[in-house]
């Protein structure tokens, strides 16, 4: 692209600027995303609209292409990092305006496991979809999960494992929730390379998610179902 062809973001009308944001997210362009977010805010856009129409919709497109094998983990991480740049500007404004959140998610890799690329991706994409995410990091004992779920009044628990030896620990966490009588309070999602649907069902999770895009779709669907159930109760 020559200098003459360069896109000046501030000269684009709103609808074109939003489409350009989708493209820039897809390409993982952090500075451009930050600039576009600031331009829309200067144009008196509500922070929630910038989030949903610009960032969430852009990440939805990234998620679809990731699921379909058009994009791969490195590209999605770049997109998610660009999303984070935009979120950094919007987060304080969203808190100020009390913007709606889809739900609260506690996520972490289980005890004995220090792998976190997949988990980080899920966390970023969940945040991109409008969830509030509390990432506990790696090597989490059951107490950490329980404490975080209660402290943040979470809706969803996400656990990941990359080692076959750490997979069974997920059942320890779920069984503890059952013993405490709080299992029904949470949607439990599990993921990681050695897992499969059969394993997820066997340990009592609500769903096994094979990748970050599926995790976001599943979480969105299950939380909507939960809200509907509460509304009709």
Long-range contacts (C-beta under 8 A, 24 or more apart in sequence): 9-35, 9-36, 9-39, 10-35, 10-39, 14-40, 14-43, 14-45, 18-53, 18-54, 18-57, 21-54, 21-55, 21-58, 22-54, 22-57, 22-58, 22-61, 24-58, 24-82, 25-55, 25-58, 25-59, 25-61, 25-62, 25-79, 25-82, 25-83, 26-58, 26-61, 26-62, 26-65, 26-79, 27-78, 27-79, 27-82, 28-75, 28-77, 28-78, 28-79, 28-81, 28-82, 29-82, 30-81, 30-82, 30-85, 31-85, 32-82, 33-82, 33-83, 33-85, 33-86, 34-85, 34-86, 34-88, 34-89, 36-86, 37-86, 37-89, 37-90, 38-89, 41-89, 41-93, 46-97, 47-90, 47-93, 47-94, 47-97, 47-99, 48-94, 48-97, 48-99, 48-100, 50-86, 50-90, 51-86, 51-87, 51-90, 51-94, 51-99, 51-130, 52-130, 54-86, 55-83, 55-86, 55-87, 55-90, 55-128, 56-128, 56-129, 56-130, 58-83, 59-83, 59-125, 59-128, 59-129, 60-129, 63-125, 63-212, 63-213, 63-216, 63-217, 64-213, 66-211, 66-212, 66-213, 67-211, 67-213, 67-214, 73-117, 73-121, 76-121, 76-125, 76-212, 77-117, 77-120, 77-121, 77-124, 80-121, 80-124, 80-125, 80-128, 81-124, 83-124, 83-127, 83-128, 84-124, 84-127, 87-127, 87-128, 100-130, 101-130, 101-131, 101-132, 102-129, 102-130, 102-131, 102-219, 102-220, 102-223, 103-131, 103-132, 103-154, 103-155, 103-156, 103-219, 103-223, 103-226, 104-131, 104-132, 104-133, 104-134, 104-152, 104-153, 104-154, 104-155, 104-156, 105-131, 105-132, 105-133, 105-134, 105-154, 105-155, 105-156, 105-157, 105-158, 105-219, 106-134, 106-136, 106-145, 106-148, 106-149, 106-152, 106-154, 106-156, 106-157, 106-158, 107-133, 107-134, 107-135, 107-136, 107-157, 107-158, 107-159, 107-160, 108-135, 108-136, 108-137, 108-138, 108-140, 108-144, 108-145, 108-148, 108-158, 108-159, 108-160, 109-137, 109-138, 109-139, 109-140, 109-159, 109-160, 109-161, 109-162, 110-139, 110-140, 110-159, 110-160, 110-161, 110-166, 110-167, 110-169, 110-170, 110-173, 111-139, 111-140, 111-141, 111-142, 111-166, 111-169, 112-139, 112-163, 112-165, 112-166, 112-169, 113-138, 113-139, 113-160, 113-161, 113-162, 113-163, 113-166, 113-169, 114-138, 114-139, 115-160, 115-161, 115-162, 115-163, 115-192, 116-160, 118-160, 118-162, 118-191, 118-192, 118-193, 118-211, 118-212, 119-158, 119-160, 121-212, 122-158, 122-160, 122-191, 122-209, 122-212, 122-215, 122-216, 123-158, 124-212, 125-212, 125-213, 125-215, 125-216, 126-158, 126-215, 126-216, 126-219, 128-216, 129-216, 129-219, 129-220, 131-156, 131-219, 142-169, 142-172, 142-173, 142-176, 145-173, 146-173, 146-176, 146-177, 146-180, 149-182, 149-185, 149-186, 154-186, 155-186, 155-187, 155-223, 155-226, 156-186, 156-187, 156-188, 156-189, 156-219, 156-222, 156-223, 157-186, 157-187, 157-188, 157-189, 158-189, 158-190, 158-191, 158-215, 158-219, 159-188, 159-189, 159-190, 159-191, 160-190, 160-191, 160-192, 161-190, 161-192, 161-194, 161-195, 162-192, 162-193, 162-194, 163-194, 164-194, 167-192, 167-194, 167-195, 167-199, 168-203, 170-203, 170-205, 171-203, 171-204, 174-203, 174-204, 174-205, 175-204, 178-204, 187-219, 187-222, 187-223, 187-226, 189-215, 189-218, 189-219, 191-215
